[in-house]
């Protein structure tokens, strides 16, 4: 059987690094790590968010995390440039997330397979992406899947991110996920995800 765990990283995936930067530091630009400065402070809103989570039940915590992601995704859309939108569309368009979404869509339609036109749907997504200030639902879902466990890798107690930790996060999230990982995330088989 063919191994489907090969990591695919293309130049356009680096737009995802801007999401990491925005979440951690409050801006999309690359952080300035240097020999004298191998750690950078985490933005206050993320620290406040972690403080808020400390005293919540798991159910409320999950709702709070989803609201926080929505806020970050909305802010991300406002901060990235038009050329970043092309890269983000490429991330989505060539992703296994898109393939899984289309399979689910086909399974939902059953008798109306003629009604499914993925090229038309992609054009609609791209049009919404370019002409509105919000992400289409498909793009929001893609970002949720891409960064589904991102906050798990940022220590609650820490007020800084080291260069080593930042590079770990970039290595983990700035990529295309293989098909099996996407399915495990979609079906919430979290024990099966690396």
Secondary structure, 3 states (H helix, E strand, C coil): CCCCCCCECCHHHHHHHHHHHHHHHCCCCCCCCCCCCCEEECCHHHHHHHHHHCCCCHHHHHHHHHHHHHHHHHHHHHHCCHHHHHHHHHHHHCCHHHHHHHHHHHHHHCCCHHHCCHHHHHHHHHHHHHHCCCCCHHHHHHHHHHCCCHHHHCCCCCCEEEHHHHHHHHHHHCCECCHHHHHHHHCCCHHHCC
